[in-house]
Amino acid sequence: MALEEKERIIIPDENGDEHLFEVLFTFDVDETEQSYIAVVPAEQAEEEEVEVYAFRFEEQENEDFTLFPIESDDEWQMVEEMLNTLAEEEDA
């Protein structure tokens, strides 16, 4: 069985340097109509412990999307719950 290729995106940092990330998952919250994405640095994707980054995003007409930092505690809690749920499913 072939391994599924992970989607990768490039995200510039505050200095304009571009970094490659692998998309872990995206999800939508129906109540708020917001979309979220969780990514890991591509060079760390195969390591045991990786730093996960999460953003709120909005899709644009040209199939691009804009990332926004998650700033509220409620949003962070929701993203963390989703990460924990997915990690539990993966371990099962």
C-alpha positions as a Python dict, from the first residue, in 0.01 Angstrom:
ca = {
    (1, 'M'): (0, 0, 0),
    (2, 'A'): (143, 338, -99),
    (3, 'L'): (188, 603, 165),
    (4, 'E'): (-42, 898, 125),
    (5, 'E'): (149, 1215, 38),
    (6, 'K'): (88, 1486, 295),
    (7, 'E'): (-18, 1828, 178),
    (8, 'R'): (253, 2088, 227),
    (9, 'I'): (227, 2464, 248),
    (10, 'I'): (478, 2748, 271),
    (11, 'I'): (428, 3001, 550),
    (12, 'P'): (642, 3315, 573),
    (13, 'D'): (759, 3424, 918),
    (14, 'E'): (764, 3779, 1053),
    (15, 'N'): (1097, 3840, 872),
    (16, 'G'): (957, 3725, 538),
    (17, 'D'): (1157, 3400, 541),
    (18, 'E'): (954, 3112, 398),
    (19, 'H'): (917, 2781, 583),
    (20, 'L'): (772, 2451, 459),
    (21, 'F'): (502, 2287, 675),
    (22, 'E'): (305, 1963, 651),
    (23, 'V'): (-68, 1993, 706),
    (24, 'L'): (-187, 1767, 989),
    (25, 'F'): (-553, 1847, 948),
    (26, 'T'): (-808, 2117, 886),
    (27, 'F'): (-1149, 2149, 1044),
    (28, 'D'): (-1449, 2380, 1040),
    (29, 'V'): (-1656, 2496, 1335),
    (30, 'D'): (-2018, 2519, 1227),
    (31, 'E'): (-2129, 2741, 1516),
    (32, 'T'): (-1877, 3016, 1436),
    (33, 'E'): (-1831, 2938, 1064),
    (34, 'Q'): (-1453, 2953, 1121),
    (35, 'S'): (-1194, 2718, 967),
    (36, 'Y'): (-872, 2604, 1133),
    (37, 'I'): (-552, 2437, 1018),
    (38, 'A'): (-283, 2254, 1218),
    (39, 'V'): (65, 2217, 1070),
    (40, 'V'): (410, 2091, 1166),
    (41, 'P'): (746, 2196, 1022),
    (42, 'A'): (822, 1960, 731),
    (43, 'E'): (1171, 1882, 862),
    (44, 'Q'): (1023, 1764, 1194),
    (45, 'A'): (724, 1573, 1055),
    (46, 'E'): (875, 1227, 1113),
    (47, 'E'): (1012, 1294, 1462),
    (48, 'E'): (850, 1160, 1779),
    (49, 'E'): (781, 1501, 1931),
    (50, 'V'): (699, 1791, 1703),
    (51, 'E'): (581, 2143, 1760),
    (52, 'V'): (233, 2190, 1619),
    (53, 'Y'): (123, 2528, 1489),
    (54, 'A'): (-243, 2617, 1447),
    (55, 'F'): (-410, 2902, 1264),
    (56, 'R'): (-756, 3019, 1172),
    (57, 'F'): (-783, 3049, 795),
    (58, 'E'): (-1008, 3195, 531),
    (59, 'E'): (-1015, 3061, 178),
    (60, 'Q'): (-979, 3309, -106),
    (61, 'E'): (-1140, 3294, -451),
    (62, 'N'): (-816, 3188, -624),
    (63, 'E'): (-782, 2871, -407),
    (64, 'D'): (-529, 3045, -182),
    (65, 'F'): (-601, 3111, 181),
    (66, 'T'): (-509, 3366, 443),
    (67, 'L'): (-383, 3259, 786),
    (68, 'F'): (-473, 3440, 1107),
    (69, 'P'): (-319, 3384, 1451),
    (70, 'I'): (-539, 3223, 1712),
    (71, 'E'): (-566, 3478, 1988),
    (72, 'S'): (-851, 3376, 2217),
    (73, 'D'): (-826, 3113, 2490),
    (74, 'D'): (-1155, 2962, 2374),
    (75, 'E'): (-1016, 2908, 2022),
    (76, 'W'): (-695, 2753, 2159),
    (77, 'Q'): (-893, 2520, 2383),
    (78, 'M'): (-1105, 2406, 2088),
    (79, 'V'): (-797, 2339, 1871),
    (80, 'E'): (-625, 2151, 2156),
    (81, 'E'): (-933, 1933, 2205),
    (82, 'M'): (-933, 1849, 1834),
    (83, 'L'): (-559, 1763, 1847),
    (84, 'N'): (-614, 1539, 2149),
    (85, 'T'): (-907, 1365, 1982),
    (86, 'L'): (-704, 1297, 1668),
    (87, 'A'): (-404, 1175, 1870),
    (88, 'E'): (-627, 933, 2060),
    (89, 'E'): (-775, 801, 1735),
    (90, 'E'): (-428, 755, 1589),
    (91, 'D'): (-310, 561, 1896),
    (92, 'A'): (-615, 331, 1891),
}
